[in-house]
Amino acid sequence: MEPDPSIESLQRQHAALEAQIMAETGHAYYDSVAVRQMKLEKLRLKEELDRLRRH
């Protein structure tokens, strides 16, 4: 069975957001609002991935 391209795309987006969050929070002073928005988007992507994997 071939992997679903939309799942792969969502996984790449999820990983990219994780990298952005890690880079941003690595600074002594970081934009907590931006990090919160990235985390919410990452959660949305995770939920979409879970939904696609179940179907």
MIVO-376978 format. One record per residue: y, z negated, x of N, C-alpha, C, CB in turn; residue number from 1; residue in three letters. Coordinates in Angstrom, 1 decimal. Glycine has a CB too. Layout:
BEGIN
- n.yy  n.zz  n.xx  ca.yy  ca.zz  ca.xx  c.yy  c.zz  c.xx  cb.yy  cb.zz  cb.xx  n  res
- Y  Z  X  Y  Z  X  Y  Z  X  Y  Z  X  NUM  ALA
...
***
This chain:
BEGIN
- n.yy  n.zz  n.xx  ca.yy  ca.zz  ca.xx  c.yy  c.zz  c.xx  cb.yy  cb.zz  cb.xx  n  res
- -1.2  0.0  0.8  0.0  0.0  0.0  1.2  0.0  0.9  0.0  -1.2  -1.0  1  MET
- 2.2  0.9  0.6  3.4  1.0  1.4  4.4  0.0  1.0  4.0  2.4  1.3  2  GLU
- 5.2  -0.5  1.9  6.2  -1.5  1.6  7.3  -0.8  0.7  6.8  -2.2  2.8  3  PRO
- 7.8  -1.6  -0.2  8.9  -1.1  -1.1  10.2  -1.0  -0.3  9.1  -2.0  -2.3  4  ASP
- 10.8  0.2  -0.2  12.1  0.3  0.5  13.2  -0.6  0.1  12.6  1.8  0.4  5  PRO
- 13.2  -0.9  -1.2  14.3  -1.8  -1.7  14.0  -3.2  -1.2  14.3  -1.8  -3.2  6  SER
- 12.8  -3.6  -1.1  12.4  -4.9  -0.6  12.8  -5.0  0.9  10.9  -5.2  -0.7  7  ILE
- 12.5  -3.9  1.7  12.9  -3.9  3.1  14.4  -4.0  3.3  12.3  -2.6  3.7  8  GLU
- 15.1  -3.3  2.4  16.6  -3.3  2.5  17.1  -4.7  2.2  17.2  -2.3  1.5  9  SER
- 16.6  -5.3  1.2  17.0  -6.7  0.9  16.7  -7.7  2.0  16.4  -7.1  -0.5  10  LEU
- 15.5  -7.5  2.6  15.1  -8.3  3.7  16.1  -8.2  4.9  13.7  -8.0  4.2  11  GLN
- 16.5  -6.9  5.2  17.4  -6.7  6.3  18.8  -7.3  5.9  17.6  -5.2  6.5  12  ARG
- 19.2  -7.2  4.7  20.5  -7.8  4.3  20.4  -9.3  4.4  20.9  -7.4  2.9  13  GLN
- 19.3  -9.9  4.0  19.1  -11.3  4.1  19.2  -11.8  5.5  17.8  -11.7  3.4  14  HIS
- 18.5  -11.1  6.4  18.5  -11.5  7.8  19.9  -11.3  8.4  17.5  -10.6  8.6  15  ALA
- 20.6  -10.3  8.1  21.9  -10.1  8.6  22.9  -11.2  8.2  22.5  -8.7  8.1  16  ALA
- 22.7  -11.6  6.9  23.5  -12.8  6.4  23.2  -14.0  7.2  23.4  -13.0  4.9  17  LEU
- 21.9  -14.2  7.4  21.5  -15.4  8.2  22.1  -15.4  9.6  19.9  -15.5  8.3  18  GLU
- 22.1  -14.3  10.2  22.8  -14.1  11.5  24.3  -14.4  11.5  22.5  -12.7  12.1  19  ALA
- 24.9  -13.9  10.5  26.4  -14.1  10.3  26.6  -15.6  10.1  26.9  -13.3  9.1  20  GLN
- 25.8  -16.2  9.3  26.0  -17.7  9.0  25.8  -18.5  10.3  25.0  -18.2  7.9  21  ILE
- 24.8  -18.2  11.0  24.6  -18.9  12.3  25.7  -18.7  13.3  23.2  -18.4  12.9  22  MET
- 26.2  -17.4  13.4  27.3  -17.1  14.3  28.6  -17.9  13.9  27.6  -15.6  14.3  23  ALA
- 28.9  -17.9  12.6  30.1  -18.6  12.1  30.0  -20.1  12.2  30.3  -18.2  10.6  24  GLU
- 28.8  -20.7  11.9  28.7  -22.1  12.0  28.6  -22.6  13.5  27.6  -22.6  11.2  25  THR
- 28.4  -21.7  14.4  28.3  -22.0  15.8  29.6  -22.4  16.4  27.7  -20.9  16.6  26  GLY
- 30.7  -22.1  15.7  32.0  -22.4  16.2  32.4  -23.9  15.9  33.1  -21.4  15.7  27  HIS
- 33.2  -24.5  16.7  33.7  -25.8  16.4  34.4  -25.9  15.0  34.6  -26.4  17.5  28  ALA
- 35.2  -25.0  14.8  35.9  -24.9  13.5  35.6  -23.6  12.8  37.5  -25.0  13.7  29  TYR
- 35.0  -23.6  11.7  34.6  -22.4  11.0  35.1  -22.4  9.6  33.1  -22.2  11.0  30  TYR
- 35.1  -21.3  9.0  35.6  -21.1  7.6  34.5  -21.5  6.6  36.0  -19.6  7.3  31  ASP
- 34.6  -22.7  6.1  33.5  -23.2  5.3  33.4  -22.5  3.9  33.7  -24.7  5.0  32  SER
- 34.5  -21.9  3.5  34.5  -21.2  2.2  33.8  -19.9  2.4  36.0  -20.9  1.8  33  VAL
- 34.0  -19.2  3.6  33.3  -18.0  3.9  31.8  -18.2  4.0  33.9  -17.3  5.1  34  ALA
- 31.5  -19.3  4.7  30.1  -19.7  4.9  29.4  -19.9  3.6  29.9  -20.9  5.8  35  VAL
- 30.1  -20.6  2.7  29.5  -20.9  1.4  29.3  -19.6  0.6  30.5  -21.8  0.6  36  ARG
- 30.2  -18.7  0.7  30.0  -17.4  0.0  28.8  -16.7  0.6  31.3  -16.6  0.1  37  GLN
- 28.7  -16.7  1.9  27.6  -16.0  2.5  26.3  -16.7  2.1  27.7  -16.0  4.1  38  MET
- 26.2  -18.0  2.0  25.0  -18.7  1.6  24.7  -18.4  0.1  25.2  -20.2  1.8  39  LYS
- 25.7  -18.3  -0.7  25.4  -17.9  -2.1  24.9  -16.5  -2.2  26.7  -18.0  -2.9  40  LEU
- 25.4  -15.6  -1.4  24.9  -14.2  -1.4  23.5  -14.1  -0.9  25.8  -13.3  -0.6  41  GLU
- 23.2  -14.9  0.2  21.9  -15.0  0.7  20.9  -15.5  -0.3  21.9  -15.9  2.0  42  LYS
- 21.3  -16.5  -1.1  20.4  -17.0  -2.1  20.2  -16.0  -3.2  21.1  -18.3  -2.7  43  LEU
- 21.2  -15.2  -3.6  21.1  -14.2  -4.6  20.1  -13.1  -4.1  22.4  -13.5  -4.9  44  ARG
- 20.1  -12.8  -2.8  19.2  -11.8  -2.2  17.8  -12.4  -2.2  19.6  -11.4  -0.8  45  LEU
- 17.6  -13.6  -1.9  16.3  -14.3  -1.9  15.7  -14.2  -3.3  16.4  -15.7  -1.3  46  LYS
- 16.5  -14.6  -4.3  16.0  -14.6  -5.6  15.6  -13.2  -6.1  17.1  -15.1  -6.6  47  GLU
- 16.4  -12.2  -5.7  16.1  -10.8  -6.0  14.8  -10.4  -5.3  17.2  -9.8  -5.6  48  GLU
- 14.6  -10.8  -4.0  13.3  -10.5  -3.3  12.1  -11.1  -4.0  13.4  -11.0  -1.9  49  LEU
- 12.3  -12.3  -4.4  11.2  -13.0  -5.1  10.9  -12.3  -6.4  11.6  -14.5  -5.4  50  ASP
- 11.9  -11.9  -7.1  11.7  -11.2  -8.4  10.9  -9.9  -8.2  13.0  -10.9  -9.1  51  ARG
- 11.3  -9.1  -7.2  10.7  -7.8  -6.9  9.2  -8.0  -6.4  11.5  -7.1  -5.8  52  LEU
- 9.0  -9.0  -5.7  7.6  -9.3  -5.1  6.7  -9.7  -6.2  7.7  -10.4  -4.1  53  ARG
- 7.2  -10.3  -7.3  6.3  -10.7  -8.4  5.9  -9.5  -9.3  7.0  -11.8  -9.2  54  ARG
- 6.7  -8.5  -9.2  6.4  -7.3  -10.1  5.8  -6.2  -9.4  7.6  -6.9  -10.8  55  HIS
***
